[in-house]
């Protein structure tokens, strides 16, 4: 039975988010749980130790004390230095992305921990704990894409009088892709959306989010990408590795100094030339194309992202603490009692 909740400080490169803001912590305490917050866990997002103490949290002096709780709630997947905290009967609730993290999956299995993933929790056909961060990441994609185009090809997204705007190709029109498209359109770029869902494409174009649409296929992408100044990869298959929709030869056909922002990199990336990067070293160049493949994009806007994530997580967290079998947690259990129990994640890892 869960009596205590631990909130560790995030240690991934450039990660300044926190899983629970003080308001969410207060909700957990009012629900009857003790909450241990690691010292300075919320400072990067603008929340002081005093803010947490004011709502009744207990400030833990180190990570050991927060990980000693019955249930640990995080933002990003545990880093290698945190794997030593894993133990039988501990419940973990965080973004895990295990299809792209086989070593982490093995560590979780070996420890006997019960691991619940935000990104596979399903509700009414959606992913309510992934959506808020997808929204932040999508909005960010247009910003960073525009920034790196300046140092790459020198193209301004919106163009100028007598100069055509940039061409942006968004692959996958879910939450992240839609927000990326909206951001690029807000800067007056020409935006083409690619998806397998024709109704989704139709709706996005009618709403003005897209200037053109493409039914997803290898041939369609290969043609459209040659003229693209900025490509945003946002394809998602829940729990599985992202499909490689942009092939190496597609990247080779792009103009020198163009930019790729692969928002699917947490799940392995949907671009064949993508590899994970960090906030410390966010980009690299391959085949003359700038690649931005940061695995925790929303971490650079920690206050907005933390508040959005916290609001989505806390009702599910309270349910998890009260009853791990609650139907509101459908799809979130990834590892239990030494086994990968989510079928899609298990299939991805076995491959």
Secondary structure in CASP SS format (residue, H / E / C, confidence):
PFRMAT SS
TARGET T0000
AUTHOR 0000-0000-0000
METHOD secondary structure of the structure
MODEL  1
X C 1.00
X C 1.00
X C 1.00
X E 1.00
X E 1.00
X E 1.00
X E 1.00
X C 1.00
X C 1.00
X C 1.00
X C 1.00
X C 1.00
X C 1.00
X C 1.00
X C 1.00
X C 1.00
X C 1.00
X C 1.00
X C 1.00
X C 1.00
X C 1.00
X H 1.00
X H 1.00
X H 1.00
X H 1.00
X H 1.00
X H 1.00
X H 1.00
X H 1.00
X H 1.00
X C 1.00
X C 1.00
X C 1.00
X E 1.00
X E 1.00
X E 1.00
X E 1.00
X E 1.00
X C 1.00
X C 1.00
X C 1.00
X C 1.00
X H 1.00
X H 1.00
X H 1.00
X C 1.00
X C 1.00
X C 1.00
X H 1.00
X H 1.00
X H 1.00
X H 1.00
X H 1.00
X H 1.00
X C 1.00
X C 1.00
X C 1.00
X E 1.00
X E 1.00
X E 1.00
X C 1.00
X C 1.00
X H 1.00
X H 1.00
X H 1.00
X H 1.00
X H 1.00
X C 1.00
X C 1.00
X C 1.00
X E 1.00
X E 1.00
X E 1.00
X C 1.00
X C 1.00
X C 1.00
X C 1.00
X C 1.00
X C 1.00
X H 1.00
X H 1.00
X H 1.00
X H 1.00
X H 1.00
X H 1.00
X C 1.00
X C 1.00
X C 1.00
X C 1.00
X C 1.00
X E 1.00
X E 1.00
X E 1.00
X E 1.00
X C 1.00
X C 1.00
X C 1.00
X H 1.00
X H 1.00
X H 1.00
X C 1.00
X H 1.00
X H 1.00
X H 1.00
X H 1.00
X H 1.00
X H 1.00
X H 1.00
X H 1.00
X H 1.00
X H 1.00
X C 1.00
X C 1.00
X E 1.00
X E 1.00
X E 1.00
X E 1.00
X H 1.00
X H 1.00
X H 1.00
X C 1.00
X C 1.00
X E 1.00
X C 1.00
X C 1.00
X E 1.00
X C 1.00
X H 1.00
X H 1.00
X H 1.00
X H 1.00
X H 1.00
X H 1.00
X H 1.00
X H 1.00
X H 1.00
X H 1.00
X H 1.00
X H 1.00
X H 1.00
X H 1.00
X H 1.00
X H 1.00
X H 1.00
X H 1.00
X H 1.00
X H 1.00
X H 1.00
X H 1.00
X H 1.00
X H 1.00
X C 1.00
X C 1.00
X C 1.00
X C 1.00
X C 1.00
X C 1.00
X C 1.00
X C 1.00
X E 1.00
X C 1.00
X C 1.00
X E 1.00
X C 1.00
X C 1.00
X C 1.00
X E 1.00
X E 1.00
X E 1.00
X E 1.00
X E 1.00
X C 1.00
X C 1.00
X C 1.00
X H 1.00
X H 1.00
X H 1.00
X H 1.00
X H 1.00
X H 1.00
X H 1.00
X H 1.00
X H 1.00
X H 1.00
X H 1.00
X H 1.00
X C 1.00
X C 1.00
X C 1.00
X E 1.00
X E 1.00
X E 1.00
X E 1.00
X E 1.00
X E 1.00
X C 1.00
X C 1.00
X H 1.00
X H 1.00
X H 1.00
X H 1.00
X H 1.00
X H 1.00
X H 1.00
X H 1.00
X H 1.00
X C 1.00
X C 1.00
X C 1.00
X C 1.00
X C 1.00
X E 1.00
X E 1.00
X E 1.00
X E 1.00
X C 1.00
X C 1.00
X H 1.00
X H 1.00
X H 1.00
X H 1.00
X H 1.00
X H 1.00
X H 1.00
X H 1.00
X H 1.00
X H 1.00
X C 1.00
X C 1.00
X E 1.00
X E 1.00
X E 1.00
X E 1.00
X C 1.00
X C 1.00
X C 1.00
X C 1.00
X C 1.00
X C 1.00
X C 1.00
X C 1.00
X C 1.00
X C 1.00
X C 1.00
X C 1.00
X E 1.00
X C 1.00
X H 1.00
X H 1.00
X H 1.00
X H 1.00
X H 1.00
X C 1.00
X C 1.00
X C 1.00
X C 1.00
X C 1.00
X C 1.00
X E 1.00
X E 1.00
X E 1.00
X E 1.00
X C 1.00
X C 1.00
X H 1.00
X H 1.00
X H 1.00
X C 1.00
X C 1.00
X C 1.00
X E 1.00
X C 1.00
X C 1.00
X C 1.00
X C 1.00
X C 1.00
X E 1.00
X C 1.00
X C 1.00
X C 1.00
X C 1.00
X C 1.00
X E 1.00
X E 1.00
X E 1.00
X E 1.00
X C 1.00
X C 1.00
X E 1.00
X E 1.00
X E 1.00
X E 1.00
X C 1.00
X E 1.00
X C 1.00
X C 1.00
X H 1.00
X H 1.00
X H 1.00
X H 1.00
X H 1.00
X H 1.00
X H 1.00
X H 1.00
X H 1.00
X H 1.00
X H 1.00
X H 1.00
X H 1.00
X H 1.00
X H 1.00
X H 1.00
X H 1.00
X H 1.00
X H 1.00
X H 1.00
X H 1.00
X H 1.00
X H 1.00
X H 1.00
X H 1.00
X H 1.00
X C 1.00
X C 1.00
X C 1.00
X C 1.00
X H 1.00
X H 1.00
X H 1.00
X C 1.00
X C 1.00
X C 1.00
X E 1.00
X E 1.00
X E 1.00
X E 1.00
X C 1.00
X C 1.00
X E 1.00
X E 1.00
X C 1.00
X C 1.00
X H 1.00
X H 1.00
X H 1.00
X H 1.00
X H 1.00
X H 1.00
X H 1.00
X H 1.00
X C 1.00
END
